[in-house]
Amino acid sequence: MAATRLPLDVEREILLRLPARSLRRVKYVCKSWNSIITDVNFLAAYRRRHVSNSGFMLLRHHARPLSGGEPNIYFSLSDESFVERDQFCVPLLEEEEFKSILHAEPSFNQILSPNRVELVGSSINGLYCILISVGKRYEPMSSCNLYLWNPSIGKSKCVLQSDYNPNINFYLGFGYHEQMDDYKIVKISYPISGRFGDVEVFSLKTNSWRRKIVGNGGGSLSNMLWATSTSTFVNGACHWGVYTRENKARFCILAYDLHGNTCQRLVPPENCVDGRELRFSSLWVYMGLLSISVLHFGGFDSATSTHDIWVMTDYAAVHSWAKVLTIDLDGGPRRPVLMGRNGEVLMLGDGDDDHVIYEPQKEEQVKSLGIIDVEAIAPYMESLVLL
């Protein structure tokens, strides 16, 4: 008796409910399922269904070597209570190599391995951009590799491999062109002794890098003294905190718009950063708006730290900056990285300072997350990008 086949719309609905890793396997079961899963309308529907975050991806940099040869740089997936659900190797290593290292002898330190791993911005639709500095452990880095990574299907793509050059600074941004449904990486290269930057943009859709002639003549890229190494993506643009050569204390925000291929400098709130008592801490996204965190610097022996949180309520309008929060914390400074569903703010500490969650609506506003050695946190969601 021939098997009865389900209607296509029922099959499609069932497939929409499966985890992304399962879809990676079942797409090879038959041609009709492969056709459904790779259809652009199915991909869009899957993204809409899974758009709500289902936890957090944590980048772990353990300060001390771990027992049993465990790698000291890896990713861990946690639920919203920060209970670990899974571990992932950095994309540089294959899963089999990662598992073997977990049980290896200490001599594994001599293999070529990540010296440093950074998340470029945050995750976008479940896709991560990761910068990996590579070299032998305890030796200077030899190269820098840039990956796009989708942990929910266990797939990554190396988009850049370059030798490390100490004479050139580069700043990275990761964003999404919604109209073109295209993920883009912005790389600004800046010679240490130079005064003008060079812009290259990678497109996942075309799988290529292109050097860009910045639309406004590149004046916004001149005389940069220092910038945050990775950007904050909001309002269709990548943003970096920048200090300029004209005045070392002069702070501004550099924005690269992915739609119009233009750069501009955004003026921060008046007198919010003076380079002395008020110091730039981080850029991030607060309630969907570009936000800047400013640290009140009270000295290295200060027992508390105070953070002002400003948001730009009308994008690119300098007079629209508004201070929405002032957070007082015991211990050293923390940097805000994420806003939770109920208005809570996740803040990462440096060194021995613990990572905390600030909940302004509760009587006990500050609570330790109970996790250590975390360099970055980004939302996690099931995704079929790179499938």
N, C-alpha and C positions, 0 to 999 in steps of 0.2 A: 504494500500500500504506500503510495507516494506521500511524503511529508507535506503537511499543509503549511503554506507560507503566510506569515502575517502581512497585513497591508503595509505598504511603504511608510505611511504616516505613523503607524504604530511602531515600526522598527526605528524610525527616526526619533520618536519620543523616548524610546528605551535607550538608544545610544546617547541622547542628550543627558541622561541621568548617570552615565558611567563616569568613573574617574578618568582623568586624562591619560594616565599611564596604561589603563586598560584599553582605551581607544587606540593607542599606539600599536597594540598587539592585534586587536580584532579587525583593524583596517585591512589586514592581509588574509582574513578568512575567506572573503569572496569579493568579486568585483563590485557588486551592488553596494556592499557596506563601505568599501573604499570610496566609491563614488559619493555616497552620502556624507561620509566624514570629511572629505576634502572639499566639499562644496562650500563656496564662500558664504552662502546664506546659513548653512549649518554652523560654520565657524563663528559667524556673528551671533547666532542664537545661543551657542554654547558660552560665548563670552558674556552675554547679557544674563544668562542663568547663573553664572558663577562670579558675577562682578563683586558680590559682597566678600569681604576678606574672611578667610577661614583659619586665621592664625598669623604668626609672624615668622619671618626668616631671620635668624640671628647669625651674624658673622663673628666667629669666635677666634680670638688671638690669645692663646694662653701664654702668660708671661713666663711660666716655668715649664721645663720639659715634663711631659706626662709619663706615667709608668707604663710599661709594656710596649714602648715604642709608638704610642699613639701620636698622630700628627698634631702639632700645636696650632695649626690653622685649618679650620673647617667650618661648615655651616650646620646649624641645627634648626629644626622646625619645631616651633612650640605652639601650644594653643593660646587662647586669649588670657589664660592664667599663668602663662610662661612655664608650663610643664612640658618638658621635651618629649616630642612624639617621634622624631627621626633625626638621623644625621646624614649629611651629604659631604662628599669630598669636593675640593675646589675643582673646576673644570679641567685644570691642567692634568689631573690624574684620572685614569680610568677607574671604574668602580672596583675591578678586580685588584688593581694595584693598591687602591685605598684600603681594601679589606686585608690585604697581605701586610701592609704597613702597620695596621692595628695590632698585629701579633708578631712584629719583627723585632730583631735585636736592636740595641742602640746604634749600631753601625749604619742604620738607614739615614742618619744625619748627613752622610757623605754623598748621598745621591742628589741629583739636580732636583730642587724642590722650591716651592714658593718662599721667598724672603718676606714678602709683603702682599697682602690682598686688600683691595678697596672696592666697595660698592660705589659705582658711579651714579650718583643721585639715588633715587628710590626705584622700586619695581613699577612697571607699567604693564597692565593687563597680564600679570603673572610672569613677565619677562624681566630679566636682570642683566645689567651691563657690569662686567667685573674686570678690573685692572689687576693683573698679576705680575709682580716683579719677581724674576726668576734668578736663581743662582745656587751655588753649593752653600749649605748651611754654614754659618760663621764666616762667610766670605762676602765681599761686595757683590751687589746684583750685577748680572751680565746682560739681561734683556728684559723688555716689558712686553707682555702679551695682553691683548684686549679681547674679551669674550662676550658674546650674548649667550645667555643660559636660561633654559626653562627647566627648573627642577621637577616640575610635576610630570614631565614625560622623560626626564633623565637625558636631555639632549642639549648640546652646546655647539657653538659655532665660533671659531677663532676668526676675528675680523682684522687683526693687526698684530704683527710681530716685528719688533724693532730692537736694535741694540741700544743699550742705555747710553745716553750722552749727557754727562754732567754739566755741559755748557748750554743746554737748552731746557728751559722749563716748558711744560705743557699742561694745559688745563682741559678737562674733559666734561662734556655734557651729554645727557641721554634724554631723548624726548620722543614724542609721537605726533606725526602729522595726521590728524584725524580725517581730513578730507581725502587724503591719498591712502589712508590705512597703511602708513609706512612708519617704521621705527628708525630713528636716526641718531647717530652719534656725532657730536661736534668736538673737534680737536683744535685747540688754539695753541700753536707753538710760539714760544717767545724766547729768543736768545738772551742770555743773562746780560750781555753787554749791549744789546740792541734796544731800540725804542719803538719798534712796530711789530705787531703780531701777524701770524699767518694762519688762515682758517681752512680746515678741511672738514668735509661732512661725509659720513658714511650712510648709505641708504640700504636697508635690508631688502627692499623690493627689487632694487637693481643689483644688489650685491657688489657695490663698488664705492670707492672713495672719489670725491671730487674736490679739487681746490676751489674755494669760493672767493670771488671778488665782492667784498662787502658793499652793500648798496649805498651806504652813506659815506663812502670814501675811506672807511677804516679809521677815522679819527677817534672813535671810541676805543680802539685797540692800541692807541699810542701811549707811551710812557707809563706802562704798567710796572709797578715795583713788586707787587705781591698779589696773589689771588688765591681763593680757595681752590684746592686741587680738583674737586668735582662740583657739579652744579645742582641747583634746585629747579625742577621743571614745573612750571605753572603758567597758565594763560598762553599756551602755545610757544613758550620761550624758555631757554635755559638761562639761569642766573648764577652769577658768581659774586662774592664779596671781594672788592678790589681796593688796594691802596695804590696811589699813583706817585710817579717820580716828582711831579711838580711840588708836592708837599707830602712828606712821609706820613703826616697825621691826617691827610685828606682821604676820606673813605667814600666810596660810591659803590653802586651795584651795576655790574655789566650784564646786559641782557642781549641774547642772540635769538631773534625770532625765526622759527623754522618755516613759517609760511612765506614771509617776505624777504628772507635772506638779508636781514638788516641787523646792525648792532646799534645799541644806544646805551647811554649811561643814565641810570635812574638815581635821582638825588634822595638820600636817606632823610629821615626826620631831622629837623633842624636841631643841632647841638646834641643829638642822641649818641654820637660817637666822637670823642675828642682825643682818643689815643692815650689818655692818661687815666682819669678816674672812671670814664665810661668807655668800655672797650667792646668792639665787635666780637660776638660769640659765634653766631651761626645764622644761615638763612634756612628757612624751612617753610612748610605750607600749613597754615592755620585756618581751618574752616574754608578751605578752597582758595585762600588768598595768600599772596606773597607776604611772608613775615620775616622780621629780623629780631634776633635775640641779642640784647645788650647787657653786658656784665658790669656791675658796679664794682670797681676794683678797690678793695680795702686793704691791700697788703698781703704778703705771703703768709703772715701769721694770723690772718683773720679766721675766726671760728665759724663765720657764716658767709654766705654769698647771696647777692641780690640780683635778680634778672628782670629786666624790663622786656615785655613782649609787645612789639609794634606790628600792625598790619596795614597794608595799603588797600584801602577799601574801594578805591577807583583806580584801576591799573594805569600806571605811568603818570598819574596826577600827583605832584609832589605835596599838595596841600591836603591830600586825602589820608595821609598817615594818621593812625590813631593808636594810642597806647591802650591795650585791652587787659593786660595782666602785669602785676608785679609779684614775683615769686621769691620768697625768702627761704633759704635752705641752710641747714647745718652742714658744715664741712666746706669743701672746695667747690669750684664752679662745675656745673653740668651744662650740657647742650641739649636743647629740645630737638627731638627728631620726628616725633609722630604725635598726632592727636587721635585719641580713641573715639569710639562711637558716642560716648556720653560726655564729651568735652574734657576728658582727662588728658594730661600732657605727659608723654614718656620722655624722660631726660636721662642721658648717659653721662656718667662721671668719668673722670680721668684718674689714673693711678689707683690709689687705695679708696677713692670715693665711690660709694656704691651707686648703682643705677636705681632711679626712683620713678614713681608715678605721682604726679601732682593732680589732685582732684579738688578743684575749687569749691564744689558744691557740698563737700563733706566736712564734718567737724574736724576730723583728723585728715588734713589736706595732703600730707606727704607720707608715702608708704614705700618701703624698699621693695624692689622686684625680686630680691633673693637670688640674683644671678651675677656671675662675675665674668671678667675677661671678654666683654662684648664690645666690639668696635663699631658695629652698625646694626640697625634694625630696619626691616622693610616689611610691608604687608605681603602676605602670601595668598594666592588664589589658584585654583585649577585653571590651566591654560593650554591651548593647542598651538600657540605660536611656535614656529620651527618644526611643526609636525611634518 
